[in-house]
Amino acid sequence: MTDPTAPHAGTLTAVDRAQAAGPCITCLLVSGALLAAVVASFVYLKLDFVGLFDADSMRSMRSFTAEFLAPDVSAPFLARTAWATLQTLAVSAIGTLLAGLAGAVLALPAAGRFGAPARQLARLLLNALRSVPELVWAALMVMAAGLGPFAGTLALALHTTGVFGRLYAETLENAPRGPERALLDAGSGRVAAFAYATLPLALPQWIAYGLYRWEMNIRMAAVLGFVGAGGLGQMLYYHLSLFQQAQAATVLLAMFALVVAVDSVSAHVRRGLAPAYA
């Protein structure tokens, strides 16, 4: 008698079919290739893990760490750090704001609202802007505008414009077209139909993208100072170059406090936003 609980031939589970098919040759080949690539990378780079943990290295790391555990909390240096913190915050905020405005303008043609040629041209421009990393933009802007926060602001704005334009365009493409089409059928103009139908649906998602990207730009603004774009990054690079670990530790703590504060504010605001297309 056939066991009623046994699976029929036509109702085999995915596990049963996988067991019947045997090992996945492609999976084994890909796994083997990845493992070989990892091993070849270690051999090519000649990483000296033994030397990293020898007595001299451990002694140097203990000394280096001990100097970092005593940050400089003198009033003059704290005042300088606070000023650089505000500068980093301003660079990230203004760069993100400029990118949001430019990204919104470029998102319209990138979403296909002005025809196929404009769509392709706008997407090509957005791809070009975001394909260049922020550090490279900062190095170029330092050569064009000189050292300081202005170069960092321009670098963040240029790269983030490419990111915002792509994200905003996809939000517009995925937004329901029914409300806008209804207004157009009722005799409304194209601008009014977009402003009163599609834009309110996409705006919460745009704001959420903007806040999330601002969190990322806070961290990047602190790094851009390493190429002369001002703020905490420039202070950190200066003191690390002089092996002043106490001052560098204070700057790192300021970076951490700034990132935590901005992340908290951004998360609180994003929780209060209406869901997209609600």
C-alpha positions in Angstrom: 0.0 0.0 0.0 1.3 3.5 -0.9 2.1 5.8 2.0 -0.5 8.6 1.8 2.0 11.0 3.3 4.7 10.4 0.7 4.9 13.2 -2.0 3.7 12.4 -5.4 5.9 12.7 -8.5 4.2 15.9 -9.5 4.4 17.5 -6.1 8.1 17.3 -5.4 9.4 20.0 -3.2 12.3 22.3 -4.2 14.6 20.4 -1.8 13.6 17.1 -3.4 14.3 18.4 -6.9 17.7 19.8 -5.8 18.7 16.5 -4.2 17.7 14.6 -7.3 19.6 16.9 -9.6 22.8 16.5 -7.7 25.5 19.1 -7.0 25.3 22.4 -8.9 28.3 22.4 -11.2 28.0 26.2 -11.9 27.8 27.0 -8.2 30.9 24.9 -7.5 32.9 26.5 -10.3 31.9 30.1 -9.2 32.8 29.3 -5.6 36.1 27.8 -6.6 36.9 30.9 -8.8 36.0 33.3 -5.9 38.2 31.3 -3.5 41.1 31.3 -5.9 40.7 35.1 -6.5 40.8 35.7 -2.7 43.9 33.5 -2.3 45.6 35.2 -5.3 44.9 38.6 -3.8 46.6 37.7 -0.5 49.6 36.3 -2.4 49.8 39.3 -4.7 49.6 41.9 -2.0 52.1 40.1 0.3 50.2 41.0 3.4 52.4 40.5 6.5 49.9 39.5 9.2 52.8 38.0 11.3 54.6 41.3 11.4 51.4 43.1 12.4 51.3 41.2 15.7 55.0 41.0 16.5 56.4 42.6 19.7 57.4 45.9 18.0 54.1 46.4 16.3 52.1 45.6 19.5 54.3 48.1 21.4 53.7 50.8 18.9 50.0 50.2 18.8 49.8 50.3 22.6 51.7 53.6 22.6 49.5 55.0 19.8 46.3 54.0 21.6 47.4 55.4 24.9 48.0 58.8 23.3 44.5 58.7 21.8 42.9 58.0 25.2 43.8 61.5 26.5 42.0 64.0 24.2 42.8 67.6 24.3 40.0 69.4 26.3 41.6 72.8 26.7 39.2 75.7 26.1 41.0 77.2 23.1 41.2 73.9 21.2 37.6 73.0 22.1 36.5 76.4 20.6 38.4 75.7 17.4 36.9 72.2 17.2 33.4 73.6 17.8 33.9 76.1 14.9 35.1 73.4 12.6 32.1 71.3 13.6 29.7 74.0 12.6 31.6 74.5 9.4 31.3 70.7 8.6 27.6 70.9 9.4 27.1 73.9 7.2 29.0 72.4 4.3 26.9 69.2 4.4 23.6 71.1 4.8 24.2 73.6 2.0 25.7 71.0 -0.3 22.7 68.7 0.2 20.2 71.6 -0.2 21.8 72.8 -3.5 21.9 69.2 -4.7 18.2 68.7 -3.8 17.2 71.7 -5.8 19.3 70.8 -8.8 18.3 67.2 -8.6 14.6 68.1 -8.6 15.1 70.2 -11.8 17.0 67.4 -13.6 14.5 64.7 -12.4 11.7 66.1 -14.6 13.5 65.5 -17.9 15.1 62.3 -16.5 11.6 61.0 -15.8 10.7 61.4 -19.5 8.4 64.5 -19.1 10.1 66.4 -21.9 10.5 63.6 -24.4 12.9 60.8 -25.0 15.9 62.9 -26.2 15.8 65.1 -23.0 15.4 62.0 -20.9 18.6 60.4 -22.3 20.5 63.6 -22.0 19.5 64.2 -18.4 20.3 60.7 -17.4 23.7 60.9 -19.1 24.4 64.1 -17.1 23.2 62.5 -13.8 25.4 59.4 -14.5 28.4 61.6 -15.1 27.9 63.6 -11.9 27.5 60.7 -9.6 30.2 58.5 -11.3 32.9 60.9 -10.0 33.5 60.3 -6.2 33.1 63.2 -3.8 36.9 63.2 -3.0 37.7 63.6 -6.7 35.2 66.4 -7.0 36.7 68.0 -3.9 40.2 67.8 -5.3 39.0 69.4 -8.6 37.0 72.1 -6.7 40.1 72.9 -4.5 42.0 73.6 -7.7 39.2 75.7 -9.1 37.9 77.6 -6.0 40.9 77.3 -3.6 41.1 75.7 -0.2 38.2 76.0 2.3 34.6 75.0 2.8 33.4 76.4 -0.5 35.2 73.7 -2.4 33.7 71.1 -0.1 30.2 72.5 -0.6 30.6 72.4 -4.4 32.0 68.8 -4.3 29.1 67.5 -2.3 26.5 69.4 -4.4 27.9 68.1 -7.7 28.0 64.4 -6.7 24.8 64.5 -4.7 22.9 66.1 -7.6 23.6 63.0 -9.7 22.3 60.8 -6.9 19.2 62.9 -6.2 18.3 63.4 -9.8 18.2 59.6 -10.4 16.3 58.9 -7.2 13.8 61.7 -7.8 13.2 60.6 -11.4 12.5 57.0 -10.4 10.1 58.3 -7.7 8.2 60.3 -10.4 8.2 57.4 -12.8 6.7 55.1 -10.1 4.1 57.6 -8.9 0.5 56.8 -9.8 -0.5 58.8 -12.9 -4.2 58.6 -12.3 -4.7 61.8 -10.3 -2.6 63.9 -12.7 -4.4 62.4 -15.7 -7.8 63.2 -14.1 -6.8 66.9 -13.7 -5.6 67.1 -17.3 -8.9 65.6 -18.5 -10.7 68.2 -16.4 -8.9 71.0 -18.3 -6.1 71.7 -15.9 -2.7 72.8 -17.3 0.3 70.5 -17.2 2.2 72.5 -14.5 -0.9 72.7 -12.3 -1.7 69.0 -12.7 1.8 68.0 -11.8 2.0 70.4 -8.8 -1.4 69.4 -7.3 -1.4 65.7 -8.2 2.0 64.0 -8.7 4.3 66.3 -6.6 2.4 65.8 -3.3 2.7 62.0 -3.9 6.4 62.1 -4.6 7.4 64.9 -2.1 7.5 62.7 1.1 9.8 60.2 -0.7 12.0 63.1 -1.9 12.3 64.5 1.6 13.2 61.1 3.0 15.9 60.6 0.3 17.2 64.1 1.2 17.4 63.4 4.9 19.1 60.1 4.4 21.6 61.6 2.0 22.3 64.4 4.4 23.3 61.8 7.0 25.8 60.4 4.4 27.1 63.9 3.5 27.8 64.7 7.1 30.3 61.8 7.1 31.7 62.7 3.7 32.0 66.4 4.6 34.3 65.4 7.5 36.4 63.3 5.1 36.7 66.0 2.4 38.9 68.1 4.7 41.7 65.7 3.9 42.0 67.3 0.5 41.7 70.9 1.9 37.9 71.3 1.8 37.8 72.7 5.4 35.9 71.6 8.5 36.8 68.8 10.9 38.5 66.7 8.2 41.1 69.4 7.6 41.7 69.7 11.4 42.1 65.9 11.7 44.5 65.7 8.8 46.6 68.6 10.2 47.0 67.1 13.7 47.5 63.5 12.4 50.3 64.8 10.1 52.0 66.3 13.2 51.4 63.1 15.3 49.3 65.1 17.7 47.1 62.2 18.8 45.4 64.1 21.7 44.1 66.8 19.4 43.1 64.2 16.7 41.2 62.3 19.4 39.2 65.4 20.2 38.4 66.0 16.5 37.2 62.3 16.2 34.9 62.7 19.2 33.4 65.8 17.6 32.9 63.9 14.4 31.1 61.1 16.3 28.9 63.5 18.2 27.9 65.4 15.0 27.0 62.2 13.2 25.0 60.9 16.1 23.1 64.2 16.4 22.3 64.5 12.7 21.3 60.8 12.5 18.9 61.2 15.4 17.3 64.3 14.0 17.0 62.8 10.5 15.4 59.6 11.8 12.9 61.5 13.9 11.8 63.7 11.0 11.6 60.7 8.6 9.3 58.8 11.0 6.9 61.7 10.8 6.7 61.8 7.0 3.6 60.4 5.3 4.3 57.2 3.3 4.9 57.7 -0.4 1.8 57.4 -2.6 -0.5 57.1 0.5 
